[in-house]
Amino acid sequence: MRLFSIGLAAGLVFSAAGSAAVAEQGFPQREITFIVPWNAGGSNDVLARALQPLLREQGVNIVIENITGATGANGLRRVATAAPDGYTLGMGTSSTLAVMVQKKVPLTNEQFTNIARVSTEPLMLLVPTAGSHQTLEDFIGHMKKNPGKVTIGTPGSYNLNHIFAAMTARAAGVGYTNVPYTGGSQVVADLLGQHVESGVLKPSETIGVVQQGSLKPIGVFADQRLDMFPDVPTFKEKDFDVFPFGPVVQMAYVVGPANLPADIRTKLITVFRTAILDARFRDFARKNAFLVDDMTGDALDREVADVASSIEAVATRVFPKD
């Protein structure tokens, strides 16, 4: 898969007058760089590439660029420091939000303009099908017998995946070994190779290998079972409390730099909303076990603030101060 990046036009000066000029010309006039701050093949990359042709139908061409590292912060830093002209966007996630509110990275919500929510999806605990522990009860029992030794892979550190890995160990009443990766696809690869015993991942980044029978989800970090995995129990129904400090949600959403002009934000909201609510994307969502809703603009601002507050409250209880 070849990846291309489109640089900003040299000497572009953006102001209120510039905004009006762009609006008159019809934004966008060229391709938009869309930063996916995770590995190619991961869930957020898959979402962006599913939206790509639906945006193109509306005359908006996005060029996807994968920039990994720092639980998404490396890529989103590129968005935060870009010119606020609408030609550099990115995929924000609850995972990056988590490291932001914990001040693990030099980014804040104030550096971004929220456009549209793309997905929400509960996380799952998965194990290799060829492994020894094929039920949630067996795995928790395995952790109890091997305190501090059982490995759980997560795409990044101090994010929701890491929080739920820690909550799994808490349910067992023992320590564990967290193994962070730069993206979900790498966790999947090492699970398949049995280099790590388990992983906390999204349904959308694992559904293919689950359907092939290579990985097995054994628990859902939610209050209800997932429609795509009706036989996989929730931690709650097995009496393992993974929300002791309050609920948190995993979501992905489109962001641009702060101070994005209102007319450009409105245009971006319109085209992304149209793509996200398209029947074809909704069908894609259903087949890949993630949820789609209609949340954009100011409503998304409030949701991001609420999620950030919840994550901060949970994280301060889960992770000791450095």
C-alpha positions, -999 to +999 in steps of 0.1 A: +000+000+000+016+033-011+010+063+011+013+098-002+013+132+016+003+165+002+021+195+016+005+229+022+008+254-006+039+275-002+033+310+012-004+304+020-016+332+044-049+325+060-071+352+074-108+362+075-103+376+040-086+344+029-115+324+043-140+345+023-119+339-008-118+302-003-156+302+002-161+321-030-139+297-049-155+267-034-136+248-008-117+225-012-097+235-043-072+206-038-067+174-020-069+173+018-043+155+038-060+132+063-037+120+091-044+086+106-022+086+137-020+048+137-006+019+116-020+011+082-046-017+086-057-007+120-093+002+128-089+039+124-071+035+091-099+011+079-125+037+089-108+065+070-104+044+039-141+034+040-150+071+040-126+080+013-147+071-018-179+085-002-161+118+002-148+117-033-183+114-046-190+148-030-159+163-047-137+161-017-105+141-021-086+130+010-051+116+009-045+093+039-012+095+057-003+072+085+019+087+112+024+064+142+037+068+177+029+083+212-007+067+212-017+089+183-001+121+195+026+122+169+001+123+140-023+147+158+006+171+165+009+175+128-028+184+126-026+208+156+004+227+140-010+229+105-025+260+089-062+263+098-073+262+062-091+228+062-064+211+041-050+191+070-073+169+091-069+139+113-086+111+132-089+118+169-097+089+193-105+084+229-070+067+232-052+099+222-077+119+243-067+098+273-029+106+270-038+142+265-059+146+296-032+128+316-006+153+302+015+125+288+018+144+256+021+182+248-014+184+233-047+198+245-083+198+232-080+235+226-056+229+197-083+212+176-116+219+159-140+190+161-158+180+129-178+148+131-178+116+151-170+085+129-176+056+153-180+043+188-172+007+197-167-013+229-134-030+233-129-067+237-103-091+254-090-116+228-068-146+230-052-169+204-076-197+195-046-221+197-039-209+233-048-227+265-074-204+280-106-201+259-131-186+284-130-154+305-132-174+337-102-196+326-082-166+317-088-148+349-080-180+368-047-181+348-039-146+358-045-155+395-022-184+393+006-163+376+005-129+393+024-103+374+034-126+345+004-127+321+009-104+291-018-082+276-011-064+244-025-029+239-022-004+210-004+023+231+000+032+267-022+051+291-052+049+267-086+031+271-071-002+260-044+001+287-071+011+312-092-020+305-061-042+305-054-029+340-091-034+349-088-071+338-059-076+362-078-057+389-107-082+384-082-110+389-068-092+420-032-095+407-006-076+386+001-082+350+025-072+322+013-046+297+028-049+263+022-016+243+023-014+205+020+014+180-012+001+166-039-026+168-026-044+137+007-051+155-012-065+185-031-088+162+001-100+146+018-109+179-014-125+192-015-147+161+022-156+167+014-162+204+041-137+214+016-121+237-011-140+256-040-117+251-050-083+237-075-055+243-087-045+209-117-032+189-141-055+171-135-037+138-097-044+138-102-081+147-134-093+131-115-108+101-092-130+122-120-139+145-142-151+117-112-171+103-110-188+137-075-175+145-084-153+175-111-156+200-129-128+219-136-140+255-150-108+271-166-075+261-159-043+281-195-031+280-228-036+298-244-055+269-232-081+244-224-071+208-248-080+180-219-093+159-206-115+188-237-127+206-219-156+222-192-134+238-201-125+274-196-091+290-173-088+320-203-075+339-224-107+334-194-127+347-193-105+378-160-088+369-163-050+374-143-032+348-161+002+354-153+007+391-145+044+386-171+053+360-180+045+323-157+055+295-163+052+257-140+044+228-147+066+198-131+080+167-138+115+153-125+139+127-105+169+138-088+199+122-065+226+137-079+251+161-093+284+147-107+267+116-129+293+098-166+288+104-175+284+067-148+257+061-159+239+093-195+239+081-185+225+047-164+198+063-192+189+087-216+186+058-194+163+037-183+141+065-218+138+079-232+129+045-205+102+042-209+088+077-247+086+075-246+071+040-263+037+039-231+021+025-210+033+054-237+022+079-237-013+063-199-013+066-203-003+103-227-031+109-205-057+093-175-045+113-192-043+146-189-006+153-217+020+159-224+051+139-244+081+150-251+117+139-228+138+161-210+168+147-199+204+155-209+219+188-226+187+200-193+168+194-174+195+213-196+188+243-192+150+239-154+152+236-152+174+267-175+149+286-154+119+275-122+136+284-135+144+319-146+108+324-113+094+312-093+117+334-114+107+365-108+070+357-071+073+347-062+091+379-075+060+398-060+034+376-025+047+370-002+059+398+014+093+395+047+092+378 
